Amino acid sequence: MRMSGLALALVPASALVPAIAAAQGAPSTAQPAQSVQQMFDAAAKATGEGDHASAAALLATLEQRVTNPRSLAIVRLRRGMALGELRRWKAARPLLEQAIAALPMDDRTLDVDRGQALRALGKLELFDLDYEAAYGYYARALRVAVDPAERIATLLGKAQAGTFLDAEKALADADEAARLFVGPLSGDKTGAGYAESTRGQALLNQGRFAEAEQAFAKTVAAEGGLSRKVNYQDLVARSDASIAAMLAGHRDKAREYLLYTGAGRMEKQDFTFGADMALPICGEEGIEADDMAVVEFGINDDGTVSYARPIYGSRPGAMALVFARAVRDWSWLPEDVAKIPGLFRLATRLELRCSTSAGGPSLADGARAAFRDWGEQHGIAQYEPAGQSEAQRRAALAAELTRLRANPSSPPLAQAMLLSDLLENPLVTGKTAEDYQASLRSLIDAAGAPPQVRLWADWLSRKQGREELNASAYAADPAAHALALLLNYDRPQRRYKRRDPAILDSILSDAGLPDDHPLRVAALIRRASARAAAKDFEGARADYRATGLTEQQCSIVDAEPAIRSAPVSGQDYPTDMVRMGIEGWTRVQHDVSPTGQVLNSRVIAAYPPIVFSANGAKIISRARFEQSYRPGGAMGCSGSMSNVTFRMPS
């Protein structure tokens, strides 16, 4: 959300780069069309007008002409900020980091520039969902922020990052920012409204729903109140207030706010049903089955997610960040994106829970166990960090790693064990994760680690992106090779990239893998599923029998049971939403009993958030499914998903 009068807090260009032209030496007889100072002023003017592309282009040219280190640092800083506004983060980061390093620390006249660069890097880390790194940058920026407007912008950035690290400290920062709207800033209603929004986020994520609703109501008022005007700021403010009111039990007020967001009024409500929408797996990354998060995201024209950010987590800490990172990797087919209204491509919010469909231990658990066993064989005990939250555990692990690195006699493998644990922490992302990955690989390579240990390190690296494991690197070890192939098979890059059954054939044809090896059984299970999907039921049955699995296991031979009936009545559509004409949908995950009854139904995605979830789960719980083939006559299936759409009569 923009903050009027505070976003840039630009100092006049001539004050930022005093005598910048003079610093380049005496002018030559052949003068350029524009002097260095004129170009800098033009770039500053373009920035002030919001033309960041022109500003970046001017500053790129200027960067080639400026030689004075101090002036060059300021040019790079401004160019990095302009690129950041254009969300060209990869190009912005090195410029900002170079600028911060080059600005003389003893020159207090550059504190404004230094603070701007640090805030820009904080914003970049927020975009990357590395909230701990963002928090660090904003904390550094706060130490050099003196001007009230600069302090407000810095405190609110720090509070935004801190909401999913320590919501109480985030609230204290937001409160301090709100108190600064006095004197010349007292008339900035939009800025004050943004401060209340940031306060509301911290309150919301402490479970103080009624207080959060009051804070968000002030933001709505600052944006002009409830009207038919709906831009991004209006949508966010009203959605925040609706979520807080719903959680506070004030459904009437929540409904009013929701109505004025425009949510639930799209011609095509089920816009996510065709998407690649992988959710976190329950039990992984510290996510529990009862956890719920609300995540906001945007969609690019090419079907990728433009940004994602957490709004609410039912449990304090970084849990909601795990969901936001999962959303960041979603994708749509471009032709489907074209059907989504522009405002909702810009910003949409969903209620999300983890998936249980990949129940049971992860395939990667075997590589993790091999890694830890290897450490124990070398006399390295598992370090147990103090603290319950991800932030506390990460801090303890990082502190122990720093301590070991400072001690030349510490065992290198003890560092490797810590790096592994750090890379599994959801707060460790971005450049920090890349540095840890490189260090881990260096340590285990130097120690001559066996294949499955190296595979675990590679798996931790791949968790940060979409690239596949290089399975051929493990060809000499049948078990490691099979595991790498299965991990690749289970994690295709995109929904429309089909899994290749040839991967499974290569595992099953490897004579070096024992007949009763668990990875061979895993490959048989997956090939049976692929054959059943291709209507090769005889081949599917043969593979299933070869696994030796019991009848209690979910069938992978027949197709997923088809729904036979789903009794629906008018009472299933919330009457207050009917009166308002608000529509929506839920995605329900459930099991099917041997008799076709639904068990363990739970909503894993819903739109709008916290509106239709209970109704969707109730409808599916009454559904009845066909009985399915099971070896020996048993029937049943787990991890099924059904969609319920709430639509007004046309």
N, C-alpha and C positions, 0 to 999 in steps of 0.2 A: 504494500500500500504506500502511495506517495505521502509525503508530509510537507505541506506547504511551508515554504520559507526555510526549510531545514535540510533539504535533500543534498544540496551541494555546498551551501554556505561559502560561496566563492569570494575570495579577496580580489580586488582589482588586479588585473594581469601585471600592471606596471609595478605593483608592490611585491608581487610574488617573485618576479625575476628582475631585480633592480639592475638597470643599465645592462640588460642582457646583450644588447648589440655591442656595447663597448667592450664587453668581456671577450668578444671574438677578435679583438685587435682593430687596428685602424682600417677604415674603409678603403677599398681599392678604387681606382678610377672608374672601373666598369661596375656600376652598381646593379644588383639584381632588381627584378621588377618589384619585389617586396623585401624589406629589411627583415632580419630575424625577429626584431621586436614587433613589427607589423604582423608577421605571420603568427606569432604567439598570441597577439591581441585578437586576431581573426579566429584563431582556434578557441580562445576563451569565449568570444562572442557566440560562436557556433554551439559551444557547450551550454552556454546560458539559454540558448534558444531551443535546446533539445535536439540539435542536429549533430548527434554523436558520430555519425559516419563521416561527415565533413571534418569534424574536429580531429578524428583519428587520422584521416588522410593528411591534413595539414601538419599535424604533429609528427607523423612518420617522415615527411619531407624535412621538417625542422630538425629531427633527430640526426639526420645526415649532415647538417650544417653546423650544429652546435658542438663545440669542443671543450668549453669550460666545464669541468666535472660537476660543479654545483648546479649550473644551468641545465646541463644534460640530464641530471637526475630529476629535475623538476619537469622537464619535457617528457621524460619517460613515465613519470608519475601520472601526468595528465593524459598521456596516450593510453596508459594502462587503465585509467578510470573510464575513458571513453569506450575502450574495447569491452570493459566490464559491462557498461550500460547496453552494449550490443550483444551481450552474453557470449562474447568470444573469449571465454575464460582461459583456454589454453594459451592464447596469445597474451592475455592480460597478466597472468600470474608472474612470468619471469620479469616483465617490465616493472611491475610493482615491487617485486622482491629486490631487483637491482636498485630501484630508486631508494627504498628504505635503507639499504646497505650503504649507498653512496652519500646520503644526506648527512652532513657533519653533525655529530651528536651534540657538540658544544654550541651550535648555532641555534639559539632559541627562536630566532626569527623564522625558522623553518618548521616550527612545531605544527602550524596549520597544515602544511604540506604533508608532514609525517603522519599526522592524525588522519588526513584524507586517505593516504595510501593504506594505512592499517585498517581503516573502516572498509575500504574497497576490498581488501583481502578477506576481511571478515564476511562481507557479503558474498564473495566468491565461495568461501567455505560453507556458508549456509546453503548456497545453491548446490554444492557438492554433497550436502547432508553430512558434513563433518562438523557437527555442532561444537565439539570440544575445541577443535582448532579455531573455529570462528570466535568462540568465547575468549580464547587467548588473545586473538588480535584485537578484539574490542576492549579487553582489559588493558592492553598496552596503549591503545588509542586514548583511553580515558585518562591516562597519566599525563598526557600532553594537551588535553582539551581544557581550555580556559574559558573561551567565549561560551555563553549560555546555550546558544544554538548548537555549537559543536558538541557540548556536553550532552544535550538532549539526544541528538542523533546517535551518539556513542552509547549512552546508557540504554536506549531503546534497542539498539542492535545487540548489546550484551544481554539484555533481558530476553530478547527473542531466542538467542542461542541457549541461554540458561534455563529456559522453561522446561526443556527435556533433559536437563542435567540436574538442576537443583531449583525447583519451582519457587521455593521460599526466597532464595537469593534473587531470583529473577523478579519477583514481586517487589523486593526492596529497591532494585535498580529502576523499575518502572515507576514506582512511587516517587523516587528522587527526581526522575525526569518530569513527572507531572507537576511537581512543586516548582519547577523552573519556568513555568509559563506565567511569568509576572512581568511587569514593566512593559518594555517594547514588544514582548512576545505574548502579552495577555490577550491580544486581539486575534491571535492565530487559532481559530476554532478548529480548523482541520488538523493542525498539528497536535492540539490538545486532545482531539478525538482519537488520533492515532495512539497517543500515550495511554488513553483509557482502553483502547483495544489491546495493547500490549499487556496492560494490567489484567485485563479480562482473561487473556490466554493463560497467564500465570495462575490466576485464581481458579480457572476452569480445570487446570491440570493438578490442582491441589484438592479437587472435589468440592470446592466452595462455589457451588453452582449458582445460588441466588445472588451472591455478590458479583460473580462473573456476569450474570445477566444484567445487573445494574450498570456495570462498567460498559458493556457492549451497547446498552441503550443510549448512553452518552455519545458513543461513537456514531450510532445511527442518527442521533439528533444533529451532531456536528456535520454529517454528510448531507443534511437537508431533510431528515425525517423520512417517513414512509411515503413514497410517491411512485408514480409509474416510471420514473427515470431509473434505469438500472445499468450502471457501468460497473467496472470491476470493483471499485471501492464500495459502491452500494451493495453489491452482491456479497462481498466478504463481510461487511459490517452486519448486514441483516442475517446472513447465515450463522455467524458467530452467536448473535443474540438468540436465534431460533434454537440452536443446539443447547445453549446454556439453559434456556427456558424449559426445553423438553426434559433435560436432565434434572432440573429443579422441580419438576412436576407441575409446571405452569403451562399446560398444554394449550390453553386458549391463546395465550400470548405467543407461544411458540408457533402456532398455526398462523397467526397474523404476520409475524416476521417472515415465515416461510413463503407465504403468499406473495410478498413483495420482493422475493429474490428471483421470481420467475421459475424457480425449480419446480419440477413435477408438472410442467406444462409444455413439454416438448412433443412434437408430432410423432417422433420415433423414440419411445421411452427406453427400449432395450438396447441402447447404443453400445453397451459393453459386452453383450452376450457373444458377439463374434470376435472378441479380442483375445489376444494372448495375455492372460491375466493371472500369471502364477502368483500364488500367495505363499507367505512363509509356512513352513511345515511345523505343526505343533510339536513341541519338544526340542526343536532346533533353535539356536541363537537365543536361548533363554525365553522363548515364547511359550505361553501356556494356553490351554484350550479355552479358558475363560477370558483371555485378553481381548479387548476391543479397541480399535483405533479409528479415528476419522482422519482421512488424508485428502488433501486438495492437490489437484494436478491439472496440467494443460496438455493439449495434444497438438503436435505439429501437423502440417498438411501431409507429410510423408508417412504419418501413422506412428511416429515415435513420440515419446513423452517429452514435452518441452521443459517441464520442471515438476517436482513433487515436493510437498512439505507437510509435516505432521500438524494437525490442528488439536487433536485430543487423544489422550491415552487413558484407558481405564485404570492403569497402574502407573504410579510415578516412575520417572526415569526415562531411559532411552528406548523403551519398548516400542513406542509409536514410530521412532526413527527406523526400526527394522521394517515396518510395514511401508513407510515412505520409500525406502530403498528398493523394496520389491516392486512398488508401483512404478518407480523410475524405469524399470526394465520392461514394462508392458509395451504392447504394440498393437496397432490396427492395420488392416489393409487400407491403402489410400482411398479406394473407392468407397469404403465404409465411413471414413473420416468425413468425406464430402457431404454425408447425410446428417452430420451432427451440426446443430446451429452454432454460429460463430462464437457467441458469448459462452457457450458451454465447452467449446474447444479451448477457450481462453482459461476457464477455471471451472472445475467440477469437483464435488466432494462426495466421497463414498464412506460408508460404514463398513469396516473390514474385520475379519477374524481369521485365524490360522486354519490351514487345511489339515485334515487327518487322513486324507486319501493315500498318503505315502506312509501309512502307519508302520510301526516296527522300526528296528534300527536302520540307520542310514548305511548304504554301501561303504561310504567313506569311513565309517567307524572302524573297519578292519585296518585301514591304513593308519588311522590315529593310534589304535592299539599297538600296531607294529612299531610306530614311532616311539611311544612311551616305553614299550618293552626294551627297545634298543637303548634308550636312555638309562633305564634301570640296570641293564647289563653292564653299563659303563659306570655304575655307581652313582647315578644322578637321581635323586629323589624328586618327586613331583612337588613343586612349590605351590602352597595353598595361600592365595592372597587374602588379606583381611577385607571385610566389607561385603555387603549384600548387593548393592547396586552395581550395574555395569561400570559406572563412572568410578566408583570406589575401587573395584577390582582392577580396572585398567590403570588407575593411578598407582596402586600397590605393585602391580606387575612392572610398570614402567620404572618405578623407583628402585625395585630390586634389580632390574636390568642395568640401570645407571650405576648402581653400586658394584655389580659384577664387572662391568666394563672398566670401572676405575681401578679395579684390583688386577694387576698383571698375572697373578697366580691363580685366578679363578678358572675353573674348567670351561673351555669353550662350549661344551655340550650343555652345560647348565644354562648358558645364554640361549642356546638353540631351543631348549624346552620352554623358556620364558617367551621367546619370540613366537613359538607356536601358539601358546595360550593368548598372547596379545593379538595375533592375527585372527583368532576366533572371536574376539570381543567385538560386538557390533559398533562400538565407538571408534574403532581403529579403521580408518578409511583413507582414501586419497594418497597424497605423497607420503604421509607417515607409513601407511601400509606398504607402499612400494619400497620404501627404505628398509622396513622390517623384512620384507620378502627377500630382498637382495642379501641382507645380512644372514638370514637363515640358510639360504642356498649356499653361500660362501662357507659357512661353518660346517654344514653337513657334507659338502663336497670335500673339504679339507680332511674330514674324518673318515672318508671312504664309506659313506652310508650305503646300506643295502637298498635294493630297488624299491621295496614298499615304503621305506623311510623317505626316499627321494620323491616317491609318488605323493606322499602326504604333503610335503612342502610344495609340490606343484599344484596340488588340489587347493591349498590355502591361497596360492597366487591366483588361481582361476576363479575363486569365489568373488574376487573383486571385479571380474569382467565376464565376457561371454565366450572367450576363446576356448577351444577344446584342448584337452590334454594331448601331448605328443605320445600316443600309445606305443609307437615304434621304439621309443627310447627304452622300453621295458621288455622288448621282445625276448631277451635272454632269460627272463623269469616268467614262466607261464602264469603264475597267480597274479603277479603285479600287472602283467600285460592284459589278462582278462579283466581285472578290476578297472584299469584305465579305460578299456573299451566299454565296459558297462556304465561307468560314470559318464562317458561321452554320450552313450545311447540314451541314458535316462534324462539328460539335460540338453535337449536340442536347442538351437539358438532362437528359433522363432516357431510360432505355431504352424506356419506354412512350410517349414522345413521338415519333411517327413523323416521319421526314424528309419534307418537303413537296416533291414533284416540281415543283410550280409555280414554286419558286425557280429550278430549272434551266431551265424553259421561259422565264422572264423574261430570264435571261442569254443564252440562245440566240436570242431574238427581238430583242435589242438591236442595231440596225443600226450603232451606233457602235463595236462591237467587231469588229475584222477577222476574216475567216473563218479565218485561220491563227493567231489569237492563242492562246497556251498556255492561257489561262483558258477560252476557248471549248472547246478540246480537253478540258480538265479537266471541264467541265460535260457534254460528250458522254459521257465515260467514266462519269460518275456516273448520267446518265440511262439509258445502256445497262444498267447494273447494276440500276437500279430497274425497267426494263421487263422484264429477264430474270426478276427476282423476281416480277413480275406475270404471268409466262408469255407475255409479248408478245415472242417470240423474233425475229420478223421485224423489229419495231421496234428491238430490241436489236442485231441484226446491222447494220441500216442505220446506227445511231448509231456502232457500232464501226468500220464501214468509213469513215465520215465523219471519224474521228479521224486516219486515216492511220498508225496505230500498227503496229509490226512484229509478226511472229508470236511473237517471243520474250516479249512481254508476257503476263502472266497473263490468262487468259480472264475476261471479265466478262459474256459473253453467256450461256453455259450456267450451270446451277446448279453449286454447288461439287461436285466429284466425290464420289460416295457410296462408302462403304467396302464392299469385297467380302468381305474376310476379314481376320481378326486372330488368328492362331494364339496360343493361350494355354495354358500348362501349369501344373501345380501348383507348379513351381519359380519361377514368376513372383511368387508371393505369398511374401514373406520368411518363412521357417519360424519364426523367433523371434517374429514378430508373430502368426503363426497360433497358436502355443502360448499366447500371452497374450490372444488374442481381440481384438487391436487392429485396427480397420478405418480406412480413409481413402480419399483420392482424389487424383488429379493431373489438371491441365489441361496438355496438351501442344500446343505450336505447332510446325507443320512445313510443309514444302513437299511437293508431289506432282509427281513427274517425268512426262514425257510417257507413260511406260509404266505409270503408276499406282503406282510405288514411292515410298516415303517418304524424303525427304531432310531433313537439317538439323533433326531433332527436338530440341526443348528444352522442359523444363518451365518454365512461367511462373507456375503457382500450385500449391500442394500443401498438404494437411492430413493429419495433423499435420506440422509443419515437419521437414524433413530426415529423413524416414522412408521414403517410398515414391517419391521423385523418380526415382531411377535405374531402378527397376522399371517405372514408368509410361512413361518415355521408351523403354525397351527394348521394351516390348510394342508401342507405336505404330510403332517403327522396322521391325517385322516385318509391319505391316499392308499390304494392297494395296487400291488404290482403282480405281474405274472410270476408263476413259479419257474425256476430256472433249473436246467440240468446240472446235476452234480455227480461225480463218480459215486457209484453205489446207491444212487437215489436221493442223496441229501440235496438240499436247496438253500440258497441264501446268497447275499452279495453285500459288500460293505463299500463305503466311500462313494456312493452314488451322489449325483447332483441333479437337482430339479429347480426350474425357474418359475417364479410366480410373478405375473404382471398385474398391477392394479391400474385399470384403465376405465375412464368414464365412457358411457355409451356415446357413440358418435351422433 
